[in-house]
Amino acid sequence: MNIKINEYNLPKEKSGPYGITVGFDKAMWFTQNSGNRIGRISVNGEIIEYTVPTLDAGISIIASGTDGNLWFTEYKANKVGKITMEGKITEYDIPTLNAGPYGIALGADGAMWFTEITGNKIGRITESGEITEYDLPVQGSFPSMIIIGPDKALWFTENQGNKIGKITLSGDITEFVIPTKASGPVGICADSDDALWFVEIMGNKIGRITTLGEIVEYNIPTENAKPHAIIPGIDGELWFTEWGSNQIGRVTACGKIVEYEIPTPGSEPHGLALGLDGAIWFAEESNKIGQLIY
């Protein structure tokens, strides 16, 4: 496969781009973990930035809601925020102190669901900011990324619990143990074949789990790749970031993995998203936004 990678420098140094998603305006929106801003980049590379009101918020993951806004987590500030397409930001405090909100995704009920890494809970927030929280069965599970599954439940990774969890819209939680011990699952996404895929940052593998809990794992060719986020592509394949090896990986439905090197050395790619232009967009800790065209 022939690919091309473009990189766009951020206006301010040490912004720490982290999570990224597509907005309702067809542009890509991303979080700046160190810069404390939400950024917007057009398909032509034009960047606009909006400062989050709370200082040193620890902005992490960002996702689209059904209300025309983008929702994001503030790990350090213990808040969930939302931003309009015009850049207006609203923040909501999480009831549990030091909850460490991290992953966030739209649920089938129209609410946003999020993980609490240190709170050991799954949270739900409505468009008006009303929050409900659900405790995980085992302490110290470190729930990380979350996504809606083919069964309309929310599926999430337990980075320290070494499990894949799912929570129904009524709050019932089921967990599935990953075969590889201490695998450190982080990113998770749903595919078009009624299954979910996840990355193992410590196990150095890509995993696939059915809605019945059956798990298959595939080894990443590069050692210590440290895979982080994963998303579906447009042809049934999955794409993932490798911040440890400075690559973007591609895995087919049958588990074949190919990796592509990022031009900037030590870029540390984290979040990635499929743009409406058909390209894979990703956030680089090296203060750039990348665009992989294939």
NUBARO-646720 format. One line per 10 residues: number of its first residue (from 1); for each residue x, y, z of N, C-alpha, C. Coordinates in Angstrom, 2 decimals. Example, Ala and Ser with C-alpha at 12.3 -4.5 7.8 and 13.67 -1.06 7.14 Angstrom:
2
1 = 13.19:-5.69:7.80:12.30:-4.50:7.80:13.20:-3.30:7.80; 12.85:-2.25:7.08:13.67:-1.06:7.14:12.90:0.03:7.87
This chain:
294
1 = 0.84:-1.20:0.00:0.00:0.00:0.00:0.88:1.25:0.00; 0.58:2.16:-0.91:1.30:3.42:-0.95:0.64:4.43:-0.01; 1.42:5.00:0.88:0.88:5.99:1.81:1.72:7.26:1.76; 1.11:8.33:2.22:1.81:9.60:2.35:1.48:10.19:3.70; 2.48:10.67:4.42:2.25:11.27:5.73:2.63:12.75:5.69; 1.67:13.59:6.01:1.91:15.03:6.16:1.92:15.36:7.65; 2.73:16.33:8.04:2.77:16.78:9.43:2.63:18.29:9.50; 1.86:18.74:10.48:1.61:20.18:10.64:2.06:20.61:12.03; 2.93:21.61:12.07:3.44:22.13:13.35:2.36:22.95:14.06; 2.27:22.81:15.37:1.35:23.65:16.14:1.96:25.03:16.35
11 = 1.11:26.05:16.47:1.60:27.43:16.61:2.45:27.68:17.85; 2.10:27.03:18.96:2.81:27.26:20.21:3.62:26.03:20.60; 4.79:26.25:21.18:5.66:25.15:21.57:5.11:24.36:22.75; 5.50:23.10:22.83:5.17:22.22:23.96:3.67:22.21:24.28; 2.85:22.08:23.24:1.40:22.03:23.42:0.91:20.66:23.85; 1.70:19.63:23.50:1.34:18.27:23.90:0.03:17.77:23.32; -0.16:17.78:21.99:-1.40:17.25:21.40:-1.59:15.80:21.79; -2.81:15.43:22.10:-3.03:14.09:22.67:-4.20:13.34:22.01; -5.44:13.77:22.30:-6.61:13.12:21.70:-7.07:13.88:20.47; -7.75:13.19:19.54:-8.21:13.84:18.32:-9.49:13.18:17.82
21 = -10.37:13.98:17.21:-11.62:13.47:16.66:-12.08:14.38:15.54; -13.09:13.95:14.80:-13.64:14.78:13.73:-14.83:15.56:14.28; -14.92:16.84:13.90:-16.00:17.69:14.37:-17.16:17.76:13.40; -18.24:18.40:13.82:-19.42:18.54:12.97:-19.17:19.50:11.81; -18.09:20.27:11.89:-17.73:21.20:10.83:-16.77:20.57:9.83; -16.57:19.25:9.95:-15.73:18.45:9.06:-14.23:18.65:9.28; -13.87:19.48:10.25:-12.46:19.67:10.60:-12.08:18.66:11.69; -10.79:18.55:11.98:-10.32:17.69:13.06:-10.08:18.56:14.29; -10.54:18.08:15.44:-10.38:18.79:16.70:-9.51:17.93:17.61; -8.62:18.59:18.37:-7.68:17.83:19.19:-7.42:18.53:20.52
31 = -7.02:17.73:21.50:-6.69:18.27:22.82:-5.20:18.58:22.90; -4.87:19.58:23.71:-3.48:19.93:23.97:-3.25:19.77:25.47; -2.69:18.63:25.82:-2.54:18.26:27.21:-1.64:19.20:27.98; -0.56:19.65:27.35:0.37:20.57:28.01:0.00:22.03:27.79; -0.55:22.33:26.62:-0.90:23.70:26.29:-2.21:24.16:26.88; -3.00:23.21:27.40:-4.29:23.52:28.03:-5.26:24.19:27.05; -5.25:23.67:25.83:-6.11:24.21:24.79:-6.79:23.10:24.00; -7.87:23.48:23.30:-8.50:22.63:22.31:-8.16:23.22:20.95; -7.65:22.41:20.05:-7.25:22.89:18.74:-8.17:22.38:17.64; -8.20:23.12:16.56:-8.97:22.73:15.36:-8.05:22.85:14.16
41 = -7.99:21.81:13.33:-7.16:21.85:12.13:-8.01:21.47:10.93; -7.95:22.29:9.89:-8.69:22.01:8.67:-7.93:21.00:7.83; -8.56:20.50:6.77:-7.89:19.53:5.90:-6.70:20.15:5.19; -6.63:21.48:5.18:-5.50:22.18:4.56:-4.40:22.52:5.56; -4.60:22.14:6.84:-3.58:22.38:7.84:-3.68:23.68:8.59; -4.79:24.42:8.41:-4.97:25.69:9.13:-5.42:25.39:10.55; -4.77:26.00:11.53:-5.02:25.67:12.94:-5.57:26.87:13.72; -6.61:26.60:14.51:-7.19:27.56:15.44:-7.16:26.92:16.82; -6.91:27.72:17.87:-6.83:27.17:19.22:-7.74:27.93:20.19; -8.27:27.19:21.16:-9.16:27.77:22.18:-8.65:27.35:23.55
51 = -8.45:28.31:24.44:-7.93:28.03:25.78:-9.03:27.53:26.71; -8.75:26.47:27.43:-9.69:25.93:28.42:-9.62:26.81:29.68; -10.77:27.20:30.23:-10.78:28.12:31.38:-9.98:27.65:32.59; -10.09:26.36:32.94:-9.37:25.84:34.10:-7.90:25.61:33.75; -7.00:26.17:34.54:-5.58:26.03:34.28:-5.09:24.62:34.59; -4.12:24.16:33.79:-3.49:22.85:33.99:-4.56:21.76:34.17; -5.51:21.72:33.25:-6.65:20.81:33.37:-6.30:19.36:33.05; -5.21:19.15:32.30:-4.87:17.79:31.90:-5.85:17.25:30.87; -6.07:18.02:29.82:-7.06:17.65:28.81:-6.61:16.38:28.09; -7.50:15.40:27.99:-7.09:14.09:27.47:-7.82:13.70:26.18
61 = -8.94:13.01:26.30:-9.64:12.47:25.14:-10.81:13.36:24.75; -11.11:13.41:23.46:-12.18:14.25:22.93:-13.05:13.42:21.98; -14.36:13.67:22.00:-15.30:12.90:21.18:-16.52:13.73:20.85; -17.19:13.41:19.77:-18.38:14.12:19.34:-19.61:13.64:20.09; -20.50:14.58:20.43:-21.78:14.24:21.02:-22.88:14.32:19.97; -24.13:14.25:20.39:-25.24:14.38:19.46:-25.80:15.80:19.46; -25.25:16.64:20.34:-25.76:17.99:20.53:-25.02:19.03:19.70; -24.16:18.57:18.78:-23.40:19.50:17.96:-22.12:19.98:18.61; -21.84:19.48:19.82:-20.64:19.86:20.55:-19.63:18.72:20.59; -18.40:19.06:20.96:-17.37:18.07:21.23:-17.15:18.03:22.73
71 = -17.02:16.83:23.27:-16.87:16.64:24.71:-15.46:16.11:24.99; -14.87:16.56:26.10:-13.51:16.15:26.42:-13.34:15.97:27.93; -12.33:15.20:28.29:-12.05:14.94:29.70:-10.90:15.80:30.18; -10.94:16.17:31.46:-9.88:16.95:32.10:-9.37:16.12:33.28; -8.33:15.37:33.02:-7.81:14.41:34.00:-7.38:15.06:35.31; -6.65:16.16:35.24:-6.15:16.81:36.45:-7.22:17.67:37.13; -8.05:18.33:36.35:-9.05:19.24:36.91:-10.28:18.51:37.43; -10.39:17.22:37.11:-11.53:16.40:37.55:-12.85:16.92:36.97; -12.80:17.23:35.69:-13.99:17.76:35.02:-14.20:17.09:33.67; -15.41:17.25:33.17:-15.72:16.93:31.77:-16.12:18.25:31.12
81 = -15.55:18.53:29.95:-15.83:19.78:29.26:-16.51:19.56:27.93; -17.12:20.60:27.41:-17.66:20.55:26.06:-17.33:21.86:25.35; -17.17:21.79:24.04:-16.84:22.96:23.25:-17.72:23.00:22.01; -18.25:24.15:21.71:-19.08:24.32:20.52:-18.17:24.49:19.30; -18.76:24.44:18.12:-17.98:24.65:16.90:-17.46:26.08:16.79; -18.01:26.98:17.61:-17.54:28.37:17.64:-16.49:28.60:18.71; -16.19:27.54:19.50:-15.13:27.65:20.49:-15.58:27.99:21.90; -16.89:28.01:22.17:-17.36:28.28:23.53:-17.22:27.02:24.37; -16.60:27.16:25.55:-16.31:26.02:26.41:-17.11:26.07:27.71; -17.68:24.91:28.08:-18.37:24.75:29.35:-17.76:23.55:30.07
91 = -17.60:23.65:31.39:-17.00:22.57:32.16:-17.94:22.11:33.28; -17.88:20.81:33.58:-18.72:20.22:34.62:-17.85:19.44:35.60; -18.03:19.70:36.89:-17.27:18.99:37.92:-17.81:17.58:38.11; -16.90:16.63:38.29:-17.27:15.25:38.56:-17.48:15.09:40.07; -18.58:14.45:40.50:-18.88:14.31:41.93:-17.76:13.64:42.74; -17.16:12.58:42.20:-16.08:11.88:42.90:-14.80:12.69:42.82; -14.19:12.96:43.97:-12.94:13.72:44.01:-11.80:12.91:43.41; -10.91:13.59:42.68:-9.72:12.96:42.10:-10.07:11.71:41.30; -11.14:11.80:40.51:-11.62:10.64:39.74:-10.70:10.32:38.56; -10.01:11.32:38.03:-9.12:11.09:36.89:-9.86:10.72:35.62
101 = -10.80:11.54:35.16:-11.53:11.22:33.93:-10.58:11.15:32.74; -10.79:10.18:31.89:-9.84:9.97:30.79:-10.54:9.70:29.45; -10.99:8.47:29.22:-11.67:8.16:27.98:-13.09:8.69:27.96; -13.61:9.01:26.77:-14.99:9.49:26.66:-15.54:9.11:25.29; -16.83:8.75:25.26:-17.46:8.34:24.00:-18.96:8.54:24.08; -19.57:8.67:22.93:-21.02:8.81:22.84:-21.69:7.47:23.03; -22.75:7.43:23.85:-23.52:6.22:24.06:-24.75:6.18:23.18; -25.38:5.01:23.10:-26.58:4.84:22.28:-27.77:5.61:22.84; -27.66:6.06:24.09:-28.72:6.82:24.73:-28.57:8.32:24.52; -27.56:8.74:23.75:-27.34:10.15:23.48:-26.50:10.86:24.52
111 = -26.18:10.18:25.62:-25.32:10.76:26.66:-23.86:10.42:26.35; -22.95:11.13:27.01:-21.53:10.83:26.88:-21.12:9.96:28.07; -20.38:8.91:27.80:-19.89:8.00:28.84:-18.38:8.15:28.94; -17.87:8.13:30.17:-16.44:8.35:30.36:-15.88:7.43:31.44; -14.56:7.25:31.40:-13.89:6.42:32.40:-13.26:7.29:33.47; -13.15:6.74:34.66:-12.47:7.42:35.77:-11.30:6.53:36.20; -10.11:6.89:35.77:-8.94:6.05:35.99:-8.67:5.82:37.48; -8.63:6.88:38.25:-8.34:6.73:39.68:-9.61:6.59:40.52; -10.73:7.03:39.99:-12.00:6.85:40.69:-12.54:5.44:40.58; -11.97:4.68:39.61:-12.37:3.29:39.38:-13.87:3.16:39.08
121 = -14.33:4.08:38.24:-15.75:4.11:37.90:-15.93:4.41:36.41; -17.15:4.15:35.96:-17.59:4.59:34.64:-18.63:5.67:34.87; -18.48:6.80:34.20:-19.40:7.91:34.37:-20.27:8.14:33.15; -21.39:8.79:33.37:-22.32:9.15:32.29:-22.74:10.60:32.51; -22.67:11.41:31.45:-23.05:12.81:31.56:-24.03:13.17:30.44; -25.11:13.83:30.81:-26.13:14.23:29.84:-25.73:15.56:29.19; -26.50:15.97:28.20:-26.24:17.23:27.51:-26.29:18.42:28.47; -27.12:18.30:29.51:-27.25:19.40:30.47:-26.22:19.34:31.59; -25.39:18.28:31.60:-24.32:18.19:32.59:-24.63:17.33:33.81; -25.72:16.59:33.78:-26.06:15.72:34.92:-25.21:14.45:34.85
131 = -24.53:14.14:35.95:-23.58:13.03:35.97:-24.04:11.89:36.88; -23.91:10.66:36.35:-24.15:9.44:37.11:-22.87:8.60:37.05; -22.55:7.93:38.15:-21.32:7.14:38.19:-21.62:5.70:38.61; -20.85:4.77:38.05:-21.01:3.34:38.35:-19.66:2.77:38.78; -19.62:2.14:39.94:-18.39:1.55:40.47:-18.02:0.28:39.71; -16.72:0.08:39.46:-16.25:-1.17:38.89:-16.14:-2.22:39.99; -16.29:-3.49:39.63:-16.29:-4.56:40.64:-14.98:-4.70:41.42; -13.84:-4.46:40.73:-12.53:-4.67:41.36:-11.78:-3.34:41.46; -11.24:-3.06:42.64:-10.48:-1.83:42.85:-9.19:-1.83:42.02; -8.73:-0.63:41.65:-7.47:-0.51:40.93:-7.50:-1.01:39.51
141 = -8.68:-1.04:38.88:-8.78:-1.55:37.50:-8.22:-0.58:36.47; -8.23:0.73:36.80:-7.67:1.74:35.92:-8.38:1.76:34.56; -9.70:1.97:34.53:-10.41:2.00:33.26:-9.89:3.14:32.38; -9.63:2.85:31.12:-8.96:3.82:30.25:-9.85:4.30:29.10; -9.75:3.70:27.94:-10.57:4.13:26.80:-11.94:3.45:26.83; -12.91:4.07:26.17:-14.27:3.56:26.15:-14.89:3.85:24.79; -15.79:2.97:24.33:-16.41:3.13:23.01:-17.75:2.38:22.99; -18.65:2.82:22.15:-19.92:2.10:21.99:-19.67:0.84:21.17; -20.27:-0.28:21.61:-20.08:-1.54:20.93:-21.22:-1.87:19.98; -21.10:-2.95:19.22:-22.14:-3.37:18.28:-23.45:-3.74:18.98
151 = -23.35:-4.06:20.28:-24.52:-4.45:21.06:-25.14:-3.27:21.80; -24.66:-2.05:21.49:-25.15:-0.80:22.09:-24.68:-0.59:23.53; -23.94:-1.55:24.08:-23.33:-1.34:25.40:-22.06:-0.51:25.20; -21.51:0.01:26.29:-20.23:0.71:26.25:-19.14:-0.28:26.66; -18.11:-0.37:25.84:-16.99:-1.26:26.11:-15.76:-0.45:26.48; -14.99:-0.95:27.44:-13.84:-0.18:27.92:-12.68:-1.10:28.30; -11.50:-0.53:28.32:-10.31:-1.28:28.70:-10.00:-1.04:30.18; -9.47:-2.05:30.83:-9.02:-1.93:32.22:-7.50:-2.12:32.21; -6.78:-1.02:32.19:-5.34:-1.03:31.98:-4.60:-1.83:33.05; -4.99:-1.69:34.30:-4.34:-2.44:35.39:-5.10:-3.71:35.75
161 = -6.37:-3.74:35.47:-7.17:-4.93:35.77:-6.98:-6.04:34.76; -6.33:-5.70:33.61:-6.07:-6.67:32.54:-7.35:-7.31:32.02; -8.36:-6.48:31.86:-9.65:-6.97:31.38:-10.24:-6.01:30.36; -11.20:-6.54:29.61:-12.07:-5.71:28.78:-13.43:-5.73:29.47; -13.97:-4.55:29.73:-15.25:-4.47:30.41:-16.33:-3.94:29.50; -17.57:-4.23:29.86:-18.69:-3.61:29.16:-19.74:-3.21:30.18; -20.40:-2.10:29.90:-21.45:-1.60:30.78:-22.68:-1.31:29.95; -23.81:-1.82:30.38:-25.06:-1.56:29.66:-25.56:-0.17:30.00; -26.55:0.29:29.27:-27.11:1.62:29.51:-27.79:1.71:30.87; -28.10:0.57:31.47:-28.69:0.56:32.80:-27.65:0.40:33.91
171 = -26.36:0.28:33.51:-25.28:0.25:34.50:-24.78:-1.12:34.89; -25.22:-2.17:34.23:-24.73:-3.52:34.55:-23.36:-3.74:33.90; -22.42:-4.23:34.67:-21.04:-4.37:34.21:-20.63:-5.85:34.10; -19.99:-6.19:32.98:-19.42:-7.51:32.75:-17.96:-7.33:32.37; -17.10:-8.25:32.82:-15.67:-8.13:32.52:-15.14:-9.43:31.91; -14.17:-9.28:31.02:-13.55:-10.43:30.35:-12.03:-10.33:30.51; -11.42:-11.39:31.02:-9.98:-11.41:31.28:-9.20:-11.58:29.98; -8.17:-10.78:29.79:-7.30:-10.89:28.62:-6.30:-12.02:28.85; -6.10:-12.91:27.87:-5.20:-14.06:28.06:-3.77:-13.68:28.44; -3.21:-12.65:27.81:-1.85:-12.21:28.14:-1.85:-11.47:29.46
181 = -1.04:-11.91:30.39:-0.99:-11.28:31.71:-0.34:-9.90:31.63; -0.84:-8.98:32.46:-0.29:-7.62:32.54:-0.13:-6.99:31.16; -1.14:-7.15:30.31:-1.06:-6.68:28.92:-1.21:-5.17:28.79; -1.84:-4.53:29.79:-1.99:-3.07:29.76:-2.85:-2.54:28.63; -4.09:-3.01:28.48:-4.94:-2.52:27.39:-5.26:-1.04:27.53; -5.28:-0.33:26.40:-5.59:1.11:26.41:-6.69:1.41:25.40; -6.32:1.60:24.14:-7.31:1.96:23.12:-8.25:0.82:22.78; -9.48:1.18:22.37:-10.47:0.20:21.97:-11.40:0.81:20.94; -11.86:0.00:19.98:-12.80:0.48:18.97:-13.65:-0.68:18.49; -14.75:-0.36:17.85:-15.63:-1.38:17.27:-15.35:-1.48:15.77
191 = -15.51:-2.68:15.21:-15.33:-2.84:13.76:-16.69:-3.07:13.10; -16.67:-3.43:11.84:-17.92:-3.62:11.10:-18.40:-5.06:11.14; -17.73:-5.88:11.95:-18.04:-7.31:11.98:-18.50:-7.76:13.37; -19.20:-6.86:14.08:-19.76:-7.18:15.40:-18.70:-7.61:16.42; -17.54:-7.03:16.34:-16.49:-7.30:17.31:-15.81:-5.99:17.69; -14.94:-6.05:18.69:-14.17:-4.88:19.11:-12.69:-5.23:19.09; -11.86:-4.21:18.83:-10.42:-4.38:18.79:-9.79:-3.50:19.85; -8.69:-3.95:20.43:-8.03:-3.17:21.46:-6.51:-3.35:21.37; -5.78:-2.42:21.96:-4.32:-2.51:21.95:-3.81:-2.88:23.34; -2.68:-3.56:23.36:-2.05:-3.95:24.61:-0.68:-3.25:24.68
201 = -0.61:-2.19:25.45:0.60:-1.38:25.47:1.79:-2.11:26.10; 1.53:-3.01:27.04:2.59:-3.79:27.66:2.74:-5.17:27.01; 1.65:-5.74:26.54:1.70:-7.04:25.90:2.23:-6.98:24.48; 2.29:-5.75:23.91:2.76:-5.53:22.54:1.95:-6.34:21.53; 0.64:-6.28:21.73:-0.26:-7.04:20.86:-1.50:-6.20:20.51; -2.19:-6.68:19.47:-3.50:-6.16:19.12:-4.50:-7.27:19.43; -5.55:-6.94:20.16:-6.54:-7.93:20.53:-7.88:-7.70:19.85; -8.63:-8.76:19.68:-9.99:-8.71:19.13:-10.91:-9.47:20.07; -12.03:-8.87:20.43:-12.98:-9.51:21.33:-14.38:-9.46:20.73; -15.08:-10.59:20.74:-16.46:-10.62:20.27:-17.37:-10.14:21.39
211 = -18.62:-9.88:21.08:-19.56:-9.44:22.10:-19.87:-10.55:23.11; -19.45:-11.77:22.79:-19.61:-12.89:23.73:-18.38:-13.04:24.62; -17.34:-12.24:24.35:-16.15:-12.28:25.19:-15.03:-13.16:24.70; -15.11:-13.64:23.47:-14.04:-14.48:22.91:-12.90:-13.59:22.42; -11.69:-13.86:22.87:-10.55:-12.99:22.58:-9.49:-13.70:21.75; -9.00:-13.00:20.72:-7.87:-13.44:19.91:-6.83:-12.32:19.96; -5.54:-12.69:20.01:-4.48:-11.67:20.08:-3.48:-11.86:18.94; -2.94:-10.73:18.46:-1.97:-10.75:17.37:-0.73:-9.96:17.80; 0.44:-10.55:17.61:1.69:-9.90:18.00:2.05:-8.77:17.04; 2.50:-7.65:17.59:3.00:-6.55:16.77:4.44:-6.87:16.38
221 = 4.81:-6.73:15.10:6.16:-7.11:14.64:7.28:-6.38:15.37; 7.11:-5.08:15.64:8.15:-4.29:16.29:8.10:-4.46:17.80; 9.21:-4.76:18.41:9.26:-4.91:19.86:9.05:-3.57:20.56; 8.41:-3.62:21.72:8.22:-2.44:22.55:7.59:-1.27:21.76; 6.61:-1.60:20.92:5.96:-0.60:20.08:5.09:0.37:20.89; 4.60:-0.08:22.03:3.73:0.70:22.90:2.52:1.26:22.14; 1.65:0.37:21.63:0.45:0.82:20.94:-0.47:1.56:21.91; -1.14:2.57:21.41:-1.93:3.42:22.30:-3.41:3.51:21.92; -3.70:4.04:20.74:-5.09:4.19:20.31:-5.34:3.37:19.06; -6.61:3.03:18.80:-6.96:2.23:17.63:-8.32:2.66:17.11
231 = -8.45:2.70:15.77:-9.71:3.11:15.14:-9.95:2.26:13.89; -11.20:2.14:13.43:-11.47:1.45:12.17:-11.16:2.36:10.98; -10.71:1.77:9.88:-10.48:2.52:8.65:-11.70:2.45:7.75; -11.49:2.64:6.46:-12.62:2.67:5.53:-12.78:1.37:4.74; -11.81:0.46:4.87:-11.85:-0.78:4.10:-11.87:-2.03:4.97; -12.35:-1.90:6.20:-12.44:-3.05:7.09:-11.18:-3.28:7.90; -10.16:-2.46:7.70:-8.92:-2.58:8.46:-8.97:-1.69:9.70; -8.02:-1.87:10.60:-7.89:-1.05:11.80:-6.54:-0.35:11.77; -6.51:0.87:12.29:-5.27:1.65:12.38:-4.96:1.95:13.83; -3.68:1.95:14.19:-3.31:2.21:15.58:-1.98:2.96:15.65
241 = -1.79:3.68:16.76:-0.55:4.42:16.97:0.44:3.58:17.79; 1.72:3.78:17.53:2.79:3.13:18.28:3.73:4.24:18.77; 3.51:4.72:19.98:4.34:5.83:20.43:5.74:5.39:20.85; 5.91:4.10:21.10:7.23:3.60:21.48:8.15:3.39:20.30; 7.57:3.18:19.10:8.40:2.88:17.93:8.24:3.91:16.82; 7.48:4.98:17.09:7.34:6.08:16.13:6.70:5.62:14.82; 5.64:4.82:14.95:4.99:4.29:13.77:3.46:4.35:13.88; 2.82:4.28:12.72:1.39:4.05:12.64:1.20:2.64:12.11; 0.40:1.85:12.79:0.20:0.46:12.39:-1.15:0.25:11.74; -1.22:-0.78:10.90:-2.47:-1.16:10.24:-2.64:-2.67:10.42
251 = -3.82:-3.09:10.86:-4.09:-4.51:11.04:-5.35:-4.89:10.28; -5.29:-5.97:9.54:-6.44:-6.43:8.77:-7.36:-7.26:9.66; -8.52:-7.60:9.14:-9.49:-8.38:9.90:-8.96:-9.76:10.27; -7.98:-10.26:9.52:-7.41:-11.58:9.83:-6.13:-11.47:10.65; -5.78:-10.25:11.06:-4.65:-10.08:11.97:-3.31:-9.77:11.35; -3.26:-9.51:10.05:-1.99:-9.16:9.41:-1.66:-7.70:9.73; -0.44:-7.47:10.21:-0.04:-6.13:10.65:1.07:-5.57:9.78; 0.89:-4.32:9.35:1.91:-3.57:8.61:2.12:-2.26:9.36; 3.37:-1.78:9.38:3.68:-0.55:10.12:4.33:0.48:9.20; 4.03:1.76:9.48:4.55:2.86:8.66:5.25:3.87:9.57
261 = 6.48:4.19:9.23:7.27:5.10:10.05:6.83:6.55:9.87; 6.76:7.29:10.97:6.43:8.71:10.94:7.70:9.49:10.63; 7.64:10.48:9.74:8.85:11.23:9.34:9.62:11.85:10.49; 8.92:12.45:11.45:9.60:13.10:12.57:10.05:12.05:13.60; 11.35:11.95:13.89:11.82:10.99:14.89:11.27:11.33:16.27; 10.96:10.30:17.05:10.49:10.50:18.41:9.22:11.31:18.52; 8.32:11.15:17.57:7.10:11.97:17.54:6.09:11.60:18.63; 6.15:10.36:19.11:5.23:9.86:20.15:3.77:10.09:19.78; 3.26:9.38:18.78:1.85:9.51:18.41:0.94:8.88:19.46; -0.14:9.55:19.76:-1.10:9.03:20.74:-2.47:8.82:20.10
271 = -3.37:9.81:20.19:-4.69:9.65:19.63:-4.70:9.70:18.12; -5.69:9.05:17.49:-5.86:9.12:16.05:-7.33:9.00:15.70; -7.71:9.48:14.53:-9.11:9.49:14.11:-9.19:9.47:12.60; -10.29:8.93:12.10:-10.54:8.92:10.66:-11.24:10.21:10.27; -10.62:10.97:9.38:-11.20:12.23:8.93:-12.24:12.01:7.85; -13.06:13.00:7.61:-14.05:12.91:6.54:-13.40:12.97:5.17; -12.11:13.31:5.15:-11.35:13.29:3.90:-10.80:11.91:3.60; -11.09:10.94:4.48:-10.62:9.57:4.28:-9.22:9.33:4.79; -8.57:10.34:5.34:-7.22:10.21:5.87:-7.25:9.84:7.35; -6.16:9.28:7.83:-5.98:8.99:9.25:-5.22:10.16:9.86
281 = -5.84:10.84:10.81:-5.22:11.98:11.48:-4.76:11.54:12.86; -3.58:12.01:13.29:-3.07:11.59:14.60:-2.33:12.73:15.28; -2.32:12.66:16.60:-1.67:13.69:17.43:-0.29:13.22:17.84; 0.70:14.09:17.65:2.08:13.76:17.99:2.53:14.59:19.19; 3.09:13.93:20.17:3.64:14.62:21.34:4.74:15.59:20.94; 5.30:15.39:19.75:6.37:16.25:19.24:5.86:17.61:18.79; 4.59:17.89:19.10:3.98:19.20:18.81:3.51:19.33:17.37; 3.05:18.22:16.83:2.54:18.22:15.47:1.24:17.41:15.37; 0.50:17.69:14.31:-0.65:16.86:13.94:-0.28:16.18:12.63; -0.44:14.87:12.58:-0.09:14.10:11.40:-1.31:13.71:10.60
291 = -1.11:13.53:9.31:-2.18:13.11:8.40:-1.63:12.02:7.49; -2.19:10.81:7.62:-1.76:9.69:6.79:-2.79:9.47:5.69; -2.35:9.64:4.46:-3.23:9.47:3.30:-2.90:8.14:2.63; -3.94:7.35:2.34:-3.71:6.04:1.71:-4.78:5.75:0.68
